[in-house]
Amino acid sequence: IDSITFIKLLEVDPDALIAKARKVSEHIVKRIAQNTLTHFNTRWSFSDNIKQLYDNGIITNKIRSYVDTIRLFGNMAAHSSIDDAVQFTIEDGIVVSNALILFILECIKNELL
């Protein structure tokens, strides 16, 4: 995705951008867990994978914080009810996008990707 397309998506549908960032980060976390945890379980949730990776010293607290930010925003974007709908802003999309970029960079720095 180029920067112009990214900005357009951010302006039109920050919820979709946030949900997509969650999906991407979940895929990355699952891949890291599969590659590093000898006791990996395919039934673990996104949250379970993060906890297992952190508890086993695979990811740092910094990585966990970035990915938890993405996960929490993504959960709100994907699972909010009509009665309690969250209206995300461009700024929210930027926060999640930055968290995704920093999460990926930290994973590369720690040779996880």
C-alpha beads as a LAMMPS data file, in Angstrom:
LAMMPS data file: protein, C-alpha beads

113 atoms
112 bonds

1 atom types
1 bond types

-500.0 500.0 xlo xhi
-500.0 500.0 ylo yhi
-500.0 500.0 zlo zhi

Masses

1 110.0

Atoms # bond

1 1 1 0.000 0.000 0.000
2 1 1 1.400 3.369 -0.949
3 1 1 1.133 6.491 1.205
4 1 1 -1.688 8.063 -0.818
5 1 1 -3.840 4.925 -0.605
6 1 1 -3.059 4.682 3.095
7 1 1 -4.175 8.279 3.730
8 1 1 -7.374 7.750 1.723
9 1 1 -8.225 4.605 3.685
10 1 1 -7.461 6.395 6.926
11 1 1 -9.816 9.237 5.985
12 1 1 -12.606 7.024 4.664
13 1 1 -12.583 4.106 7.108
14 1 1 -10.231 4.188 10.103
15 1 1 -12.124 1.198 11.553
16 1 1 -11.117 -0.969 8.584
17 1 1 -7.503 0.139 8.846
18 1 1 -7.472 -0.695 12.571
19 1 1 -9.089 -4.093 12.006
20 1 1 -6.579 -4.879 9.226
21 1 1 -3.644 -3.879 11.453
22 1 1 -4.958 -6.300 14.087
23 1 1 -5.207 -9.093 11.531
24 1 1 -1.650 -8.488 10.288
25 1 1 -0.208 -8.368 13.807
26 1 1 -2.099 -11.518 14.817
27 1 1 -0.620 -13.354 11.838
28 1 1 2.897 -12.178 12.739
29 1 1 2.497 -13.162 16.408
30 1 1 1.169 -16.599 15.470
31 1 1 4.079 -17.135 13.070
32 1 1 6.604 -16.155 15.746
33 1 1 4.905 -18.462 18.261
34 1 1 4.913 -21.388 15.815
35 1 1 8.598 -20.835 15.054
36 1 1 9.838 -20.352 18.620
37 1 1 7.611 -22.186 21.097
38 1 1 8.099 -25.938 21.312
39 1 1 4.746 -26.268 23.111
40 1 1 2.793 -24.103 20.590
41 1 1 -0.937 -24.830 20.529
42 1 1 -2.973 -23.994 17.424
43 1 1 -6.021 -23.290 19.607
44 1 1 -4.397 -20.409 21.468
45 1 1 -6.030 -17.032 20.997
46 1 1 -4.142 -13.923 19.896
47 1 1 -3.905 -12.881 23.542
48 1 1 -2.689 -16.363 24.569
49 1 1 0.070 -16.271 21.950
50 1 1 1.244 -12.854 23.149
51 1 1 1.277 -14.046 26.775
52 1 1 3.160 -17.249 25.928
53 1 1 5.758 -15.372 23.893
54 1 1 6.292 -12.826 26.654
55 1 1 6.298 -15.374 29.505
56 1 1 8.893 -17.457 27.637
57 1 1 11.156 -14.463 27.019
58 1 1 10.669 -14.512 23.248
59 1 1 9.251 -10.989 23.009
60 1 1 10.191 -7.952 25.066
61 1 1 7.816 -5.849 27.120
62 1 1 8.123 -3.175 24.426
63 1 1 6.970 -5.579 21.700
64 1 1 4.156 -6.823 23.932
65 1 1 2.997 -3.257 24.558
66 1 1 2.901 -2.398 20.855
67 1 1 1.021 -5.542 19.902
68 1 1 -1.412 -5.227 22.828
69 1 1 -2.230 -1.695 21.685
70 1 1 -3.037 -3.019 18.217
71 1 1 -5.009 -5.959 19.636
72 1 1 -7.142 -3.812 21.940
73 1 1 -7.975 -1.197 19.309
74 1 1 -8.617 -3.985 16.789
75 1 1 -10.957 -5.782 19.153
76 1 1 -12.981 -2.609 19.597
77 1 1 -13.114 -2.096 15.821
78 1 1 -14.150 -5.667 15.099
79 1 1 -16.405 -6.487 18.041
80 1 1 -18.190 -3.318 19.140
81 1 1 -21.949 -3.688 19.396
82 1 1 -24.420 -1.371 17.726
83 1 1 -25.516 -0.127 21.157
84 1 1 -21.942 0.604 22.192
85 1 1 -20.287 1.435 18.857
86 1 1 -16.891 3.112 18.924
87 1 1 -16.314 5.898 16.400
88 1 1 -12.656 5.799 15.475
89 1 1 -10.906 8.905 14.211
90 1 1 -8.015 9.456 11.853
91 1 1 -5.847 9.987 14.941
92 1 1 -6.844 6.550 16.271
93 1 1 -5.846 5.021 12.951
94 1 1 -2.495 6.791 13.118
95 1 1 -1.859 5.487 16.654
96 1 1 -2.540 1.903 15.570
97 1 1 -0.548 2.288 12.348
98 1 1 2.434 3.622 14.279
99 1 1 2.134 0.784 16.795
100 1 1 2.139 -1.723 13.908
101 1 1 5.220 -0.168 12.316
102 1 1 7.074 -0.074 15.643
103 1 1 5.986 -3.645 16.460
104 1 1 7.393 -4.896 13.153
105 1 1 10.617 -2.905 13.551
106 1 1 11.161 -4.286 17.067
107 1 1 10.535 -7.828 15.832
108 1 1 13.127 -7.329 13.092
109 1 1 15.573 -5.767 15.569
110 1 1 15.132 -8.799 17.858
111 1 1 15.531 -11.184 14.895
112 1 1 12.013 -12.564 15.207
113 1 1 11.160 -11.780 11.580

Bonds

1 1 1 2
2 1 2 3
3 1 3 4
4 1 4 5
5 1 5 6
6 1 6 7
7 1 7 8
8 1 8 9
9 1 9 10
10 1 10 11
11 1 11 12
12 1 12 13
13 1 13 14
14 1 14 15
15 1 15 16
16 1 16 17
17 1 17 18
18 1 18 19
19 1 19 20
20 1 20 21
21 1 21 22
22 1 22 23
23 1 23 24
24 1 24 25
25 1 25 26
26 1 26 27
27 1 27 28
28 1 28 29
29 1 29 30
30 1 30 31
31 1 31 32
32 1 32 33
33 1 33 34
34 1 34 35
35 1 35 36
36 1 36 37
37 1 37 38
38 1 38 39
39 1 39 40
40 1 40 41
41 1 41 42
42 1 42 43
43 1 43 44
44 1 44 45
45 1 45 46
46 1 46 47
47 1 47 48
48 1 48 49
49 1 49 50
50 1 50 51
51 1 51 52
52 1 52 53
53 1 53 54
54 1 54 55
55 1 55 56
56 1 56 57
57 1 57 58
58 1 58 59
59 1 59 60
60 1 60 61
61 1 61 62
62 1 62 63
63 1 63 64
64 1 64 65
65 1 65 66
66 1 66 67
67 1 67 68
68 1 68 69
69 1 69 70
70 1 70 71
71 1 71 72
72 1 72 73
73 1 73 74
74 1 74 75
75 1 75 76
76 1 76 77
77 1 77 78
78 1 78 79
79 1 79 80
80 1 80 81
81 1 81 82
82 1 82 83
83 1 83 84
84 1 84 85
85 1 85 86
86 1 86 87
87 1 87 88
88 1 88 89
89 1 89 90
90 1 90 91
91 1 91 92
92 1 92 93
93 1 93 94
94 1 94 95
95 1 95 96
96 1 96 97
97 1 97 98
98 1 98 99
99 1 99 100
100 1 100 101
101 1 101 102
102 1 102 103
103 1 103 104
104 1 104 105
105 1 105 106
106 1 106 107
107 1 107 108
108 1 108 109
109 1 109 110
110 1 110 111
111 1 111 112
112 1 112 113
